[in-house]
Amino acid sequence: MGFLGENHKCPRGPFHRLFDALSTFAVGAVIGAVLTYAVDDRPTNALVLAAAALGAVLASAIRQAVGGARA
């Protein structure tokens, strides 16, 4: 097998990466929906859905920018 170098990283499994992505999207969607209700007392369903989608995308972008793009 050989010696493991200093830059060796064990690969994470597909389920771990999937869970990371889904949890990031879920947290972003919840934050977007909560902020919509904080700004507007009775928002329409389309507005809540759009804010949740935007929150999920922004959370994913922030995660990639802070953590670096992982393949």
N, C-alpha and C positions, 0 to 999 in steps of 0.2 A: 504494500500500500504506500508506504513512504511517509516522510515527515510532513506535518502540516505547517505551512508558513505563517508569518505574522498576519497576513491579510486574509486568512481563511475565515469564511463564514459558512456555517452550516445552512443549507437551504431550508427555508420554511415550507411547510406543506401547502397544498392548494386550499385546504379547508381553512387554514390560518389566514391566508391572504384574502379569501372570500369573506371570512368573518370580519377582518379589518375593514374591507371596503364597505360591507353592508352596515357595520356599526357607524362608520363615518357618515354615510348617507342618511342613516336614521337620525343621528344626532343633529345633523344639519337641517333635516326636514322638520324636526320638532322645534328647533330654535326659530326657523323661518315662520312656522305656523303660530308659535307663541308670540313672536314679535308682531305678527299681523293682528292678533287679538288684542295686543297691548295698544296698538295705534288706533284701531277701529273697533267700536263696540259690537257691531253686527256685520262682519265682513261676508261677502258672498263666497260661495263654495269655490268658484273659479279663482278668486283672489287668494284664498288660503292655499289652494293647490299650486298656484303659480309661486307663491312665497315659499312653500315647502320645497318645490323643485329648485328654486334659486338658492335656497339655503343649503340643500344637498350638494349642488354643484360647487358653491363657494367653499363649503367645508372640505370637499375633495381636493379642490385647487390649493387651499391653504395647507392641507396635509401633505400634498406632493411638494409644495414649495419649502415647507419646513423640514420634512423628512427626506427630501431628495426623491427623485424618480427611481423606483425599484422595479425591476423587471420581473 
